[in-house]
Amino acid sequence: MSASSARVRPPATLWAEGEEQLWTELAAGSAAARERLFALHLPLARRLANRRFRAQAGGDIEFADLYQLACAGLLEAIDRFDPARGIPFRGFAGRRIGGSMIDGVSQMSEMREQISFRVRARRERVASLLPAKRTPSGRGEAVSALADLAVGLAVGFMLEGTGLFAPDSEADSRPTAYDQLHLKRTAERLREVVATLPERERSILHHHYEEGLTFDGIGTLLGISKGRVSQLHAAALALLRKRLKGPGEFRLER
């Protein structure tokens, strides 16, 4: 009997519904299965990050930064886990996630010298929306470029602040600044348009605005470069702008 065949098959109770099939697909090289496993166990990473955030004495590490470290640990756990060994994934992942946060925090000499997640995210968004041609040829082109940037950032802000990726069956309990009727309708329309985007662009918006991953983290999850994530992010927002153009839709006038 070979060593591989002698391994203990993990009992079905170790897995959530459909999870065992995802591990089988991942072993066959499925990137989609990896992404779905990440989403399935993301609440564990969030919970452990929150626990460490609440337990810290000085309070100098932001939750968002701990969350990024926890997500990195979860991805590492998914890539290194062997289901055939018969051990629960959550226990294995918990140790990896905890280690990732410990190692990450130890590398931060002083939090004030670090760039927080929020600042990094905003810089990434701005960089992705800036035109490749950095020097406008005239005033009109400069105004147009500024308008494009402003609209792109505004759409991103709406994606981040209105819970557009929450399932329809779940009520969005987060506070929103768009209490006026017109803006509420715009947010509803934006949800509809997001659903029409290509799968990869929609996935990037989901991971960045809903799950709070940086472009680096998304690149690691999807197996593409940070630069490619930036390009797809800009393309997704451009598509949103194009499809939202119409009578009464979101636009910037100058």
C-alpha positions, -999 to +999 in steps of 0.1 A: +000+000+000+014+034-010+019+061+016-006+083-001-033+056+000-026+049+036-035+085+047-067+088+067-096+103+048-110+132+068-145+127+080-172+146+062-180+165+094-148+185+091-162+203+061-189+229+055-214+219+028-196+216-005-162+224+009-147+190+004-153+193-033-136+227-033-104+212-019-105+185-045-109+212-072-080+232-057-058+201-058-065+200-095-053+235-099-086+254-098-081+292-091-118+296-087-119+270-059-090+288-041-110+321-043-142+304-030-123+287-001-108+321+008-143+337+009-157+307+029-131+311+057-127+349+056-149+353+087-123+333+106-096+357+096-117+387+105-127+372+138-090+365+148-079+400+137-107+415+158-097+394+188-061+405+185-071+442+180-092+441+211-064+424+231-036+448+222-024+469+251-012+501+233-039+502+207-014+515+182-021+490+154-052+496+133-077+468+129-075+472+091-037+464+092-042+434+114-070+423+090-046+425+060-021+403+079-048+378+088-059+376+052-023+369+041-021+341+068-054+326+055-041+325+019-009+308+031-029+283+051-050+275+020-020+270-001-002+247+024-031+227+038-033+190+029-069+177+034-057+141+032-040+144+067-074+144+083-071+175+105-096+204+106-087+233+084-098+259+109-073+248+135-045+247+109-055+281+095-059+297+130-022+290+137-011+303+103-033+334+107-020+341+142+016+336+131+011+360+102-002+387+125+026+382+151+053+384+124+037+414+107+033+434+139+068+426+150+081+442+118+063+475+126+087+494+147+063+523+153+028+525+138+031+562+131+059+554+107+037+530+088+012+539+061-022+527+073-045+505+051-069+534+045-041+556+031-027+528+010-061+520-004-068+556-014-033+559-030-039+527-049-072+539-062-059+573-072-029+557-090-051+533-109-073+562-121-046+586-132-041+587-170-010+572-184-001+606-199+007+625-167+011+659-183-021+673-199-015+692-231-039+720-223-064+734-198-093+715-213-075+682-211-064+689-175-100+697-164-113+666-182-087+644-165-095+660-131-132+653-137-126+617-146-105+612-115-132+629-093-160+608-107-139+576-104-132+583-068-168+592-061-180+559-076-155+540-055-166+559-024-202+548-031-191+512-035-173+513-002-199+530+018-233+516+007-229+478+010-236+472-026-221+437-025-243+425+004-266+397-007-302+408-014-314+387+014-294+405+040-303+440+052-275+465+050-272+478+086-242+501+079-249+538+081-250+556+048-245+592+039-269+589+009-302+596+027-315+618-001-339+601-025-319+608-056-287+594-042-305+564-028-318+557-063-283+562-077-269+536-053-296+512-063-288+517-099-251+512-091-258+479-076-276+468-107-248+479-130-221+462-109-239+429-115-234+434-153-196+438-151-173+410-163-166+384-136-129+394-130-137+431-127-167+424-104-145+401-083-118+428-079-144+454-068-159+429-044-126+420-028-114+456-025-145+475-015-165+448+004-138+425+018-113+453+023-083+438+005-055+459-008-044+455-045-014+435-033-037+411-014-061+408-044-032+401-067-020+373-044-055+358-042-061+359-079-026+350-090-020+383-109+003+413-104-006+443-084-003+464-116-028+442-133-052+446-104-048+483-107-056+482-144-087+461-139-099+483-111-097+513-134-114+494-162-142+484-139-149+519-127-147+532-163-174+506-172-195+517-143-193+553-154-202+544-190-231+523-181-244+548-156-246+576-182-281+584-190-310+606-181-309+612-143-279+590-138-247+598-119-225+623-137-202+652-131-211+685-147-186+714-152 
